[in-house]
Every structure is written in C-alpha cells, then in structure tokens.
C-alpha cells in the first residue's frame, strides 16, 4: 500500500515538473518569473484525501481528467488605469490665400479676407461674396448663388481662373484697357442675341439654323412679302449665326430656319454711342496734317488706329459688319472734334503698306492749276485768290474711301486699273451682282456716275415696319460723311451686291493686286498693331466672359 502511494506521488511530481518546463520554454524570462509552477508539496497538501485503494498500473499511467488537479493560473498584475488625455483644441488651418490677387494687365483685383468673404473690383465696379478654400482651390460664391472655382499652384504662388492667372502682388501697376463690351443680351427658346458696339449677333439654339432674317422696329411685324428679308447663306458666315451692323435703336429680329419654319421673334436694343453726324452741317474738312491735329488734342494716330481696330475686331474681321464699322468709327472719332477727311480726287489708298489713318490727311497741297475760263470767271466775280476747297488738302477719293474701310477689316478691294470696285462682287458674269435699288444691305456698294457709297444700314423712317431708306457712307462734295438716302432717290443709283466678295467666290479674284488671288488679306500680312489688337481682343472676350460669371 505504501509503495503504491509513493509511486503515485512520484508520477504526479514528474507530470507537474514537465508541465512547468513546457510552459517556461514558450515564454520570455519576464513571463517565466510570473508563471513559476506551484511546488508539488503545496499541491499535495491542498488535494483531497487519497483513498487507500489498490490501483492497477495501467489505470494510474493516465489519470482521469476529473482526477487531475490543474495548475492555478498565476494572478496577473493589474495594469494601471489610463488617465484620460485632455482633448486638444483644434488649431485652425491657416488660410494661405488671404490677400489681394490681380490679373496682369487687367483692371481686376480679388481681395480674399480672413473671414472667408471676398471683394472683387473690376475698374470702378465692386462685387462681394463668400468663399471656401481647400488644399489647392478656392470657390467663390456670389450673391446670386453662382460659383466660380479657382485652382491654386503653390510653386508659382498663383491662382488660375479660367484662362487667367491671378498674382498676389500689391505692387503691380494696372492700366485701363479699352474694350468693346457686350451692351445687350437676350434669348428665347429659339434664338440668343448679343450686341457689341453696333453689331447684332444672333445665333439659333437647339441645333437649328437660320436661313433668313429681317429687322423691324420694336414690336412691329414685317409686311407680307416684305423685301426686308435676307438670306444668310451668301454672307460667307455660318448658317446658324447672323451678324449685322445696326444703327442705334430698338428692333425686333425675325428669323426663319432652314426648314422654312419661323423662329420666335426676339427684341434687340442697339446703343453703341457712335456719333452719327448726318451730312456735313457743323463739320469741316481737315486743314492741317492729321498727326499734328491729333497731337494738339493730346492724342495721336496710333491711339486712333488701335481704337478703331478694337471696334472692327469686335464687329468681325473679314465681314460686312467689320468693313462698315471701320468707316463709321473713323467718322465718329473725327466728328467729335467737328472735322472729317476731305475729298481729294487724286487721294488714293492703294499701296500694300497703307493701314489705318493717313497721318498726312489734311496736309496742304499745291493749288491745282485752274484753266483760263475759270480764272476769268473768278476774276469777274472777285479779285481774290482761288477759293479754298478740300481739293487743296490731302484726303481721299470716292472709291478710295471705301477701299480704306474694307482694308481695315482685312479685306482687299484693290484691283487693277481696269476693274471697278463693284466688279469684285461679280460671281460668274459681268454685272451679275446688280440688284434692285432697295435690296442692298450693310457692306454693299451703290454707284452713281462714278461716285460710290457703302451701305451702312437700312432704315424704316416712317415706322410702318418696312425699310424705306439707306444710311450711306460716302465721300461727298467736300468731305467724308454719312447720308440718309431714301429708296426713291436710290433709283438714280446702281446697287451692287458684294456677296461673292465676302464669301470669297468672286470671279474677278485674279484681278486683285498685292495679295494676289484672295479677297482676304492673310493674317500674317496684317500690321503689328492689328495682330496685337487681335490678341488683346481675344483676351478681352475671355475677360468679359469671366467677369460675367462673377456677376458683373
């Protein structure tokens, strides 16, 4: 019996030793210290009394699970309770965009403030609103709810808005840039209209195209079978766009699409501010060189050329509206001083290098020789010097005045000496561009006994909805002017359509000189000030669209 008890104690001691050794092998030293096995004697003293019963060797080799006394799990040292860390106050992200941002060479500034509001100044106009900023962008939200997103480039320290870079530099000097803004906009379900200067541009919407158009006074309806309808397909422009020079006033524009369906009429207002001095009353011809004349008025020919060029480009290079705008802008610019270009029969505008105004217009010439009869007649009337007329001063001839206007729009109306300017509008046969006296439109040419005039616009003088007169740009007896020519009087003139010239399909293109075989002067041949103004004009258009988005 005692032998059996001693053998059982030895087996339990070995088992406990092996269990403790296996546990120690899978832990690091610190864990071993915490998990030291309980001594076998302690286990024995705490075990239940063992009955004095004979147990076979087989049964005692593997004790029953209920008979095994598990080694107590060592008590773990409690971890210290963490003291809650105080919630840090969020440090506001610094706004990297605060300051004044400007666009180089533009009358524009954007002030971004600390309180997330902004102030935009364009010339002398201001708009305020709120903005939000992110990692690389700023979003401006105007009072009307519209928003514009600016993208930020940290390396360049610039904000980019549309095609413009905004620069943060309070020391940049900005000068005013003259441009021709959109003065009127209107649209309905079928047509959208914009007016810049004196030029109305109408564009069909929703994929439609305009086949023909007609202007009447505001609220008036064109008469049935009206002769004031004109087709768009012979103008050398897109079918879905109409571009027409209009005298200042209120109009209704009527259009018909290519399916013959009338589009919704739309109201149009033209308020260009152009000075129309009808006739020569109160106007004199230049009696000193234009360069000196302008210098006395603190301006110059370069400023005049660039101003006119901006108006022409706003109207459209290579277009009827552009040619008419050139003529009218010259008259408007000089008339504010009470002057115009004088008539000089030998005054030409033919040389390839002649662009813009002639600085010598108004230069005093040698008196032309008078024949004996004229001298005797003058002597009989008055013993005095010859009567001073514009013929004594440098100026333009009748045809040359129209050649000049076309040239400013990039159009080459210069032909050989055997080809009159009206022949450049012929399409296939001689005089096939002759039209009825009341069917000319802007840019067409009227001729009367060697005198030429260019149609500026069609007028409805009696307000019945039908046009009954022309506004005509012409070299009068003494000076260049605009006249009102009723259709009844126009019967004495011959009207020539210049459609074939403007769409480039005139049969006499081979008679053109300087820029051979083309009515359109290549852009690379345009003078530097025109090219510079073209770039400026495109920039201005983008700028006008931009400030429109910003609520101006």
C-alpha positions in Angstrom: 0.0 0.0 0.0 2.7 2.5 0.9 4.6 1.5 -2.2 1.6 2.3 -4.3 1.2 5.7 -2.7 4.9 6.6 -3.2 4.7 5.6 -6.8 1.6 7.8 -7.4 3.3 10.8 -5.7 6.3 10.3 -8.0 4.2 10.3 -11.1 2.4 13.4 -10.1 5.6 15.2 -9.3 7.1 14.3 -12.8 3.9 15.4 -14.5 3.9 18.8 -12.7 7.6 19.3 -13.5 7.1 18.6 -17.2 4.1 20.9 -17.4 6.0 23.7 -15.8 9.1 23.2 -18.0 7.0 23.2 -21.2 5.3 26.4 -20.2 8.6 28.1 -19.4 10.1 27.2 -22.8 7.4 29.2 -24.6 7.8 32.4 -22.7 10.3 35.1 -22.2 12.2 35.5 -18.9 9.8 38.0 -17.5 6.9 35.7 -18.2 8.7 32.8 -16.6 9.1 34.8 -13.4 5.4 35.5 -13.3 4.4 31.9 -14.1 6.7 29.8 -11.7 4.9 26.5 -11.1 3.4 25.8 -7.6 5.6 23.3 -5.7 4.3 19.7 -5.7 4.2 19.6 -1.9 1.7 22.5 -1.9 -0.4 20.8 -4.5 -0.4 17.6 -2.4 -1.3 19.4 0.8 -4.2 21.1 -0.8 -5.5 18.0 -2.6 -8.4 15.9 -1.5 -7.6 12.8 0.7 -6.5 9.9 -1.3 -8.3 6.7 -0.7 -6.3 3.6 0.3 -7.3 1.7 -2.8 -5.2 -0.5 -5.0 -4.9 1.0 -8.5 -3.6 -1.0 -11.4 -0.5 0.2 -13.2 -2.5 0.7 -16.4 -5.1 2.9 -14.7 -2.5 5.0 -12.9 -0.4 5.8 -16.0 -3.1 8.0 -17.4 -5.2 9.6 -14.7 -8.8 10.5 -15.4 -9.5 14.1 -16.3 -11.5 14.6 -13.2 -8.6 13.4 -11.1 -6.1 15.9 -12.5 -5.6 18.9 -10.4 -5.0 21.9 -12.7 -2.1 24.2 -12.1 -3.6 27.5 -10.9 -3.3 30.4 -13.3 -0.9 33.0 -11.9 -2.5 36.1 -10.8 -1.7 38.9 -13.4 -0.5 42.3 -12.1 -3.3 44.8 -12.9 -2.4 47.4 -15.5 -2.5 51.0 -14.2 -5.7 52.9 -15.1 -5.0 55.3 -18.0 -5.6 58.9 -17.2 -7.8 60.4 -20.0 -5.8 62.7 -22.2 -7.3 66.2 -22.5 -9.0 66.8 -25.9 -6.7 69.3 -27.7 -8.2 72.5 -29.1 -8.2 72.2 -32.9 -5.6 74.6 -34.4 -7.3 76.3 -37.3 -5.7 75.6 -40.7 -4.0 78.8 -41.8 -5.7 80.3 -44.9 -2.9 80.5 -47.5 -5.0 82.6 -49.9 -5.7 85.8 -47.8 -4.5 88.9 -49.7 -5.1 90.8 -52.9 -4.9 88.9 -56.2 -4.7 90.6 -59.5 -4.6 89.7 -63.2 -1.7 91.2 -65.1 -2.7 94.0 -67.5 -6.3 93.8 -66.4 -8.4 96.2 -64.3 -9.2 93.4 -61.9 -8.5 92.7 -58.3 -9.7 90.0 -55.9 -9.3 90.5 -52.1 -9.7 87.3 -50.1 -10.3 88.2 -46.4 -9.7 86.3 -43.2 -13.5 85.9 -42.5 -13.9 84.0 -45.8 -15.5 86.8 -47.6 -14.2 88.4 -50.8 -14.3 91.7 -52.7 -13.9 91.8 -56.5 -13.1 95.1 -58.2 -13.3 95.5 -62.0 -12.5 99.0 -63.0 -14.7 101.0 -60.6 -17.3 98.3 -60.0 -17.4 96.0 -57.0 -18.9 92.7 -56.0 -18.8 90.9 -52.7 -19.5 87.3 -51.7 -18.2 84.4 -49.6 -15.6 81.8 -50.4 -14.3 78.5 -49.2 -10.9 77.1 -49.7 -9.3 73.7 -49.9 -5.9 72.2 -50.5 -5.5 73.6 -54.0 -8.6 75.6 -54.8 -10.8 78.5 -53.8 -14.5 78.5 -54.6 -16.2 82.0 -54.9 -19.9 82.1 -54.3 -21.7 85.3 -55.4 -24.9 86.8 -54.1 -26.8 85.1 -56.8 -25.6 81.7 -55.8 -23.4 81.2 -58.8 -19.9 79.9 -58.0 -16.5 80.0 -59.7 -13.6 77.7 -58.8 -10.0 78.9 -58.8 -7.2 76.4 -58.8 -4.0 77.1 -56.8 -0.5 76.2 -57.8 1.8 76.5 -54.7 5.1 76.6 -56.7 4.0 79.5 -58.8 2.1 81.1 -56.0 -0.7 81.9 -58.4 -4.4 81.2 -58.6 -5.7 80.2 -62.1 -9.2 81.3 -63.0 -10.4 80.3 -66.5 -7.6 81.4 -68.9 -6.1 83.9 -66.4 -3.5 83.7 -63.7 -4.1 85.7 -60.6 -1.0 87.1 -59.0 -0.7 88.1 -55.3 1.4 91.2 -55.6 0.0 94.5 -54.3 2.7 96.5 -56.1 1.7 95.6 -59.7 0.6 98.7 -61.6 -2.5 98.3 -63.8 -3.7 100.4 -66.6 -7.1 100.7 -68.2 -7.8 98.6 -71.3 -10.4 99.8 -73.7 -12.6 97.0 -75.0 -16.0 96.7 -76.6 -18.2 95.1 -74.0 -21.4 93.3 -74.7 -24.0 96.0 -74.3 -27.2 93.9 -74.7 -28.2 90.3 -74.4 -31.4 88.5 -74.9 -32.6 85.0 -75.7 -35.7 82.9 -76.1 -36.3 79.2 -76.8 -35.0 79.5 -80.4 -32.5 82.4 -80.6 -29.8 84.0 -78.5 -28.7 87.6 -79.2 -25.7 89.6 -78.1 -24.8 93.2 -79.1 -21.3 94.7 -79.1 -21.0 98.2 -80.3 -23.3 98.5 -83.3 -23.2 94.8 -84.3 -26.0 92.4 -83.6 -25.1 88.7 -83.4 -27.9 86.2 -83.4 -27.4 82.5 -83.0 -30.0 79.7 -83.4 -30.3 77.3 -80.5 -31.0 73.6 -80.1 -29.2 72.7 -83.3 -31.3 74.9 -85.5 -30.0 77.0 -88.3 -31.1 80.5 -89.6 -31.9 80.5 -93.3 -33.1 84.2 -93.4 -33.7 87.1 -91.2 -35.5 90.5 -91.0 -35.3 93.5 -88.7 -38.2 95.7 -87.9 -38.8 98.5 -85.4 -39.5 97.2 -81.9 -42.9 95.4 -81.7 -43.6 95.8 -85.4 -44.4 92.9 -87.8 -42.8 92.8 -91.3 -45.4 93.2 -94.1 -46.3 90.1 -96.1 -43.9 89.6 -98.9 -41.5 92.0 -97.2 -38.4 92.9 -99.2 -36.5 93.3 -96.0 -35.8 89.6 -95.6 -32.2 88.5 -96.4 -30.7 85.1 -96.7 -27.7 84.1 -94.5 -26.1 81.6 -96.9 -24.4 84.2 -99.1 -22.7 86.1 -96.3 -19.6 83.9 -96.0 -20.5 83.1 -92.4 -22.0 80.2 -90.5 -25.6 79.3 -91.3 -26.6 79.3 -87.6 -25.3 82.8 -87.0 -26.4 86.2 -88.2 -24.0 89.2 -87.8 -25.5 92.6 -88.8 -24.4 96.2 -88.3 -27.4 98.2 -87.0 -28.0 101.9 -86.4 -28.8 102.7 -82.8 -32.4 101.9 -81.8 -34.8 99.3 -80.7 -35.7 96.4 -83.0 -37.5 93.1 -83.3 -35.5 90.4 -85.1 -37.4 87.9 -87.2 -35.8 84.6 -88.3 -36.8 81.6 -90.3 -35.0 78.2 -90.0 -33.7 76.0 -92.8 -36.9 74.0 -92.7 -38.9 77.1 -93.6 -40.3 77.4 -90.1 -40.4 80.8 -88.3 -38.5 81.0 -85.1 -39.7 83.0 -82.1 -39.0 86.7 -82.8 -36.7 88.5 -80.3 -36.3 92.0 -79.1 -32.9 93.8 -79.7 -31.6 97.1 -78.5 -28.5 98.8 -80.0 -27.0 101.6 -78.0 -23.4 101.9 -79.3 -22.7 105.6 -78.5 -21.4 106.1 -82.1 -21.6 109.7 -83.3 -23.7 109.8 -86.5 -23.4 113.3 -87.9 -25.7 113.2 -90.8 -24.5 115.3 -93.7 -21.8 117.9 -93.4 -23.6 120.5 -91.3 -21.2 121.6 -88.5 -18.4 119.6 -89.9 -15.3 120.9 -91.7 -12.5 119.0 -93.6 -9.0 118.8 -92.1 -6.8 121.7 -92.9 -3.7 120.5 -91.3 -2.0 117.1 -91.1 -4.0 114.7 -89.1 -0.9 113.8 -87.0 -0.5 117.4 -85.9 -4.2 117.9 -85.5 -4.4 115.0 -83.0 -1.3 116.0 -81.2 -2.9 119.3 -80.4 -5.7 117.3 -78.7 -3.3 115.2 -76.6 -3.7 112.1 -78.7 -2.2 110.6 -81.8 -2.7 108.4 -84.9 -1.6 105.3 -83.1 -4.3 105.7 -80.5 -6.9 106.3 -83.1 -5.8 103.3 -85.2 -5.9 101.0 -82.2 -9.3 102.3 -81.0 -10.8 101.7 -84.5 -9.2 98.3 -84.7 -10.7 97.2 -81.5 -14.2 98.2 -82.8 -13.6 96.4 -86.1 -12.4 93.2 -84.4 -15.4 93.3 -82.1 -17.6 93.5 -85.3 -15.7 90.7 -87.1 -12.6 90.6 -89.2 -13.3 89.8 -92.9 -17.0 90.6 -92.5 -19.5 93.1 -93.8 -20.0 94.4 -90.3 -16.3 94.9 -89.9 -16.0 97.0 -93.1 -18.9 99.2 -92.1 -17.7 99.6 -88.6 -14.3 100.8 -89.8 -15.9 103.6 -91.9 -18.4 104.6 -89.2 -15.7 104.6 -86.4 -13.5 107.0 -88.4 -16.3 109.4 -88.9 -17.4 109.1 -85.3 -13.9 109.7 -83.9 -13.2 112.8 -86.0 -16.7 114.3 -85.7 -16.3 114.9 -82.0 -13.8 117.5 -83.0 -16.0 118.8 -85.7 -13.9 117.5 -88.6 -13.7 114.8 -91.2 -11.4 113.6 -94.0 -11.6 115.9 -97.0 -12.3 115.0 -100.6 -9.3 114.9 -102.8 -9.8 113.4 -106.3 -6.3 112.1 -106.5 -6.4 110.8 -103.0 -5.9 107.0 -103.1 -5.5 104.2 -100.7 -3.8 101.5 -102.8 -0.4 100.7 -101.5 0.1 97.4 -99.6 1.7 99.2 -96.7 -1.1 101.6 -96.2 -3.0 100.7 -93.0 -5.0 102.8 -90.6 -5.4 106.5 -90.9 -3.0 108.6 -93.1 -1.1 110.9 -90.8 -0.9 113.4 -93.7 -4.7 113.7 -94.3 -5.3 117.4 -94.2 -1.8 118.3 -95.4 -1.9 121.4 -97.6 -1.2 120.7 -101.3 -0.1 122.9 -104.1 -3.1 124.6 -105.7 -4.3 122.7 -108.8 -4.0 124.7 -112.0 -7.2 126.4 -113.0 -8.0 126.8 -116.7 -8.3 130.3 -118.3 -12.1 130.3 -118.2 -12.2 129.5 -114.5 -9.7 132.3 -113.8 -11.6 134.8 -115.9 -14.9 133.8 -114.1 -13.3 134.2 -110.7 -11.7 137.4 -111.6 -15.0 138.8 -112.8 -16.7 137.8 -109.5 -14.0 138.8 -107.2 -10.4 139.8 -107.4 -9.1 137.3 -104.9 -7.2 134.1 -104.6 -8.7 130.9 -105.7 -11.5 129.6 -103.5 -10.1 127.2 -100.9 -11.7 123.7 -101.3 -10.8 120.3 -99.9 -9.0 119.6 -103.2 -6.2 121.7 -101.8 -5.6 119.3 -98.9 -4.6 115.6 -98.8 -7.6 113.3 -98.5 -9.4 110.5 -100.2 -11.3 110.0 -103.5 -14.8 108.4 -103.6 -13.7 104.8 -104.4 -10.6 105.1 -102.1 -12.8 105.9 -99.1 -14.5 102.5 -99.5 -11.2 100.7 -100.2 -9.9 102.2 -96.9 -12.9 100.9 -94.9 -12.7 97.4 -96.4 -8.9 97.3 -95.8 -9.3 97.9 -92.0 -11.5 94.8 -91.9 -8.7 92.7 -93.6 -10.5 92.9 -97.0 -8.6 93.6 -100.2 -10.7 95.7 -102.5 -7.6 96.8 -104.6 -7.7 95.6 -108.2 -6.1 96.6 -111.4 -7.0 99.9 -113.0 -9.5 98.3 -115.4 -11.6 96.8 -112.7 -14.0 99.0 -110.7 -14.6 98.1 -107.1 -18.2 96.9 -107.8 -16.9 94.3 -110.3 -15.2 92.4 -107.4 -18.7 91.4 -106.3 -19.5 89.6 -109.6 -19.9 85.9 -109.2 -20.0 84.4 -112.7 -20.8 87.1 -115.3 -20.4 90.8 -115.9 -22.8 92.8 -113.7 -24.5 89.7 -112.3 -24.3 91.3 -108.9 -26.6 94.2 -109.8 -29.6 94.2 -107.5 -32.7 96.2 -107.1 -32.2 99.7 -105.7 -34.0 98.7 -102.4 -32.2 95.4 -101.9 -28.8 96.4 -100.7 -27.6 95.6 -97.2 -24.7 96.6 -95.0 -21.4 96.5 -96.9 -23.0 96.6 -100.4 -22.0 99.4 -102.7 -24.1 101.9 -104.6 -22.7 103.8 -107.7 -23.9 106.9 -109.4 -22.0 108.4 -112.3 -18.6 107.4 -110.9 -19.5 108.2 -107.3 -19.6 105.4 -104.8 -21.2 104.9 -101.4 -21.3 101.9 -99.0 -24.5 100.9 -97.3 -24.2 101.2 -93.5 -27.7 100.1 -92.6 -31.4 100.0 -93.8 -33.8 102.4 -92.1 -37.5 102.5 -91.5 -38.2 106.2 -91.4 -42.0 106.2 -91.2 -42.3 103.4 -88.7 -44.5 101.2 -90.7 -42.4 98.1 -90.3 -40.8 98.3 -93.8 -37.4 99.8 -94.6 -37.6 102.8 -96.9 -34.1 104.4 -96.8 -30.3 103.7 -96.6 -27.8 105.1 -94.2 -24.9 105.6 -96.7 -21.2 106.1 -96.0 -19.9 108.2 -98.9 -17.4 110.8 -99.9 -19.5 114.0 -100.5 -18.6 117.0 -102.5 -16.3 118.3 -99.7 -15.7 115.6 -97.1 -16.4 112.1 -96.0 -19.8 111.7 -94.3 -22.9 109.6 -93.8 -26.2 110.5 -95.6 -29.7 109.3 -95.5 -30.7 108.1 -99.0 -34.4 107.2 -99.4 -35.1 104.3 -101.7 -36.9 106.6 -104.1 -33.7 108.6 -104.6 -31.7 105.4 -104.7 -33.4 104.7 -108.0 -30.8 107.0 -109.6 -28.0 104.8 -108.2 -27.0 101.3 -109.2 -26.9 98.9 -106.3 -24.3 96.1 -106.3 -24.3 93.0 -104.0 -20.9 92.1 -102.7 -21.9 88.6 -101.5 -19.4 87.0 -103.9 -16.6 89.2 -102.5 -17.4 88.4 -98.8 -17.7 84.6 -99.4 -14.5 84.6 -101.5 -16.1 83.2 -104.7 -16.0 86.3 -106.9 -15.0 85.7 -110.5 -12.5 88.6 -110.6 -10.3 87.4 -107.8 -7.4 87.1 -110.3 -7.5 90.9 -110.8 -6.6 91.6 -107.2 -3.3 93.2 -106.6 -0.8 93.0 -103.7 -2.3 89.9 -102.1 -3.0 88.0 -105.2 -6.0 85.7 -105.8 -7.5 86.4 -102.4 -10.0 89.0 -101.1 -9.0 88.3 -97.5 -5.6 89.6 -96.6 -3.7 86.8 -94.8 -3.4 87.4 -91.0 0.3 87.1 -91.2 0.3 90.1 -93.5 -1.6 92.3 -91.2 0.3 95.1 -89.5 1.7 94.6 -86.0 -0.8 96.8 -84.2 -3.7 94.8 -85.7 -2.1 91.5 -84.6 -1.5 92.9 -81.2 -5.1 94.1 -81.0 -6.4 90.7 -82.2 -4.6 89.1 -79.3 -5.9 91.8 -76.9 -9.4 91.4 -78.3 -9.4 87.6 -77.7 -8.2 88.2 -74.2 -10.8 90.8 -73.7 -13.6 88.4 -74.8 -12.4 85.8 -72.3 -12.2 88.5 -69.7 -15.7 89.7 -70.4 -17.0 86.1 -70.1 -15.1 85.7 -66.8 -16.5 88.8 -65.1 -19.9 87.8 -66.4 -19.5 84.6 -64.3 -18.6 86.7 -61.3 -21.8 88.7 -61.5 -20.7 91.8 -63.5 
